[in-house]
């Protein structure tokens, strides 16, 4: 099975709050993918795990993964 996901370093916009962030981690469990997004808010760096539906990106390059 081929799974495609965005690379670390891809810039994204988090849907809630329209905050800009960067993908800093990818977690693959079975056929589910979660992304660790790091963003700067109110003077601090924060991280959050999101599904692909919870952010937008203009990055189109994805990496294939065979399992």
GROMACS elastic network, one bead per residue, 0.5 to 0.9 nm:
[ bonds ]
;  ai    aj funct       b0    kb
    1    65     6  0.78427   500
    1    66     6  0.54815   500
    1    67     6  0.53927   500
    2    64     6  0.61256   500
    2    65     6  0.52750   500
    2    67     6  0.66174   500
    3    31     6  0.74588   500
    3    33     6  0.87932   500
    3    63     6  0.80809   500
    3    64     6  0.56546   500
    3    65     6  0.50044   500
    3    66     6  0.65543   500
    3    67     6  0.78662   500
    4    62     6  0.57037   500
    4    63     6  0.53843   500
    4    65     6  0.62040   500
    5    26     6  0.80579   500
    5    33     6  0.75298   500
    5    52     6  0.89891   500
    5    61     6  0.84585   500
    5    62     6  0.51255   500
    5    63     6  0.57061   500
    5    64     6  0.70391   500
    5    65     6  0.82495   500
    6     9     6  0.87284   500
    6    10     6  0.68761   500
    6    23     6  0.79769   500
    6    26     6  0.81745   500
    6    35     6  0.85113   500
    6    59     6  0.77195   500
    6    60     6  0.77988   500
    6    61     6  0.66184   500
    6    63     6  0.66139   500
    7    10     6  0.59466   500
    7    23     6  0.72462   500
    7    24     6  0.84758   500
    7    25     6  0.84119   500
    7    26     6  0.79810   500
    7    59     6  0.89782   500
    7    61     6  0.74696   500
    7    62     6  0.63810   500
    7    63     6  0.68645   500
    8    11     6  0.87257   500
    8    22     6  0.75135   500
    8    24     6  0.50179   500
    8    25     6  0.59959   500
    8    26     6  0.73114   500
    8    35     6  0.88144   500
    8    36     6  0.89073   500
    9    22     6  0.57534   500
    9    23     6  0.53407   500
    9    24     6  0.61685   500
    9    25     6  0.88014   500
   10    21     6  0.85873   500
   10    22     6  0.56484   500
   10    23     6  0.54540   500
   10    24     6  0.82064   500
   10    57     6  0.78088   500
   10    58     6  0.87528   500
   10    59     6  0.63379   500
   10    61     6  0.89590   500
   11    20     6  0.71870   500
   11    21     6  0.58390   500
   11    23     6  0.64861   500
   11    56     6  0.89800   500
   11    57     6  0.65381   500
   11    58     6  0.79275   500
   11    59     6  0.72364   500
   12    19     6  0.83336   500
   12    20     6  0.58055   500
   12    21     6  0.53277   500
   12    22     6  0.57867   500
   12    23     6  0.72265   500
   12    37     6  0.82087   500
   12    55     6  0.63634   500
   12    56     6  0.56383   500
   12    58     6  0.75334   500
   12    59     6  0.80219   500
   13    16     6  0.87437   500
   13    17     6  0.87655   500
   13    18     6  0.57113   500
   13    19     6  0.54801   500
   13    21     6  0.61302   500
   13    22     6  0.84348   500
   13    54     6  0.88751   500
   13    55     6  0.54966   500
   13    56     6  0.52655   500
   13    57     6  0.62799   500
   14    17     6  0.66948   500
   14    18     6  0.52686   500
   14    19     6  0.52034   500
   14    20     6  0.62778   500
   14    21     6  0.70286   500
   14    37     6  0.85670   500
   14    50     6  0.87436   500
   14    54     6  0.63434   500
   14    56     6  0.65945   500
   14    57     6  0.89238   500
   15    18     6  0.52470   500
   15    19     6  0.74196   500
   15    53     6  0.85184   500
   15    54     6  0.55727   500
   15    56     6  0.68904   500
   16    19     6  0.74159   500
   16    54     6  0.76683   500
   16    55     6  0.81840   500
   18    55     6  0.87178   500
   19    39     6  0.74241   500
   19    40     6  0.83961   500
   19    41     6  0.82738   500
   20    38     6  0.88578   500
   20    39     6  0.64306   500
   20    40     6  0.79912   500
   21    37     6  0.59980   500
   21    38     6  0.54383   500
   21    40     6  0.73110   500
   22    36     6  0.82849   500
   22    37     6  0.53987   500
   22    38     6  0.53871   500
   22    39     6  0.65453   500
   23    26     6  0.76964   500
   23    35     6  0.63881   500
   23    36     6  0.57396   500
   23    38     6  0.64650   500
   24    35     6  0.75281   500
   24    36     6  0.55059   500
   24    37     6  0.57768   500
   24    38     6  0.63314   500
   24    47     6  0.87683   500
   25    34     6  0.83828   500
   25    35     6  0.57089   500
   25    37     6  0.71460   500
   25    38     6  0.89290   500
   25    49     6  0.87059   500
   26    33     6  0.70312   500
   26    34     6  0.59303   500
   26    36     6  0.61057   500
   26    49     6  0.89468   500
   27    32     6  0.81610   500
   27    33     6  0.56816   500
   27    34     6  0.51302   500
   27    35     6  0.62857   500
   27    36     6  0.78536   500
   28    31     6  0.69600   500
   28    32     6  0.58017   500
   28    34     6  0.66236   500
   28    35     6  0.89072   500
   29    32     6  0.52554   500
   29    33     6  0.65188   500
   29    34     6  0.84557   500
   30    33     6  0.83092   500
   30    67     6  0.89872   500
   32    51     6  0.86427   500
   33    50     6  0.88587   500
   33    51     6  0.67151   500
   33    52     6  0.77421   500
   34    49     6  0.62191   500
   34    50     6  0.55608   500
   34    52     6  0.71232   500
   35    48     6  0.81158   500
   35    49     6  0.53913   500
   35    50     6  0.52804   500
   35    51     6  0.62520   500
   35    52     6  0.73525   500
   36    47     6  0.65476   500
   36    48     6  0.56496   500
   36    50     6  0.64814   500
   37    46     6  0.82441   500
   37    47     6  0.54602   500
   37    48     6  0.53774   500
   37    49     6  0.61721   500
   37    50     6  0.71361   500
   38    45     6  0.67956   500
   38    46     6  0.56255   500
   38    48     6  0.66839   500
   38    49     6  0.89666   500
   39    44     6  0.83662   500
   39    45     6  0.56495   500
   39    46     6  0.54466   500
   39    47     6  0.63463   500
   39    48     6  0.84549   500
   40    43     6  0.67341   500
   40    44     6  0.55746   500
   40    46     6  0.61420   500
   40    47     6  0.87813   500
   41    44     6  0.54293   500
   41    45     6  0.63265   500
   41    46     6  0.70873   500
   42    45     6  0.84309   500
   50    53     6  0.79748   500
   50    54     6  0.60645   500
   50    55     6  0.76153   500
   51    54     6  0.55565   500
   51    55     6  0.75923   500
   52    55     6  0.59065   500
   52    56     6  0.76575   500
   53    56     6  0.75812   500
   56    59     6  0.88684   500
   57    60     6  0.78458   500
   59    62     6  0.82649   500
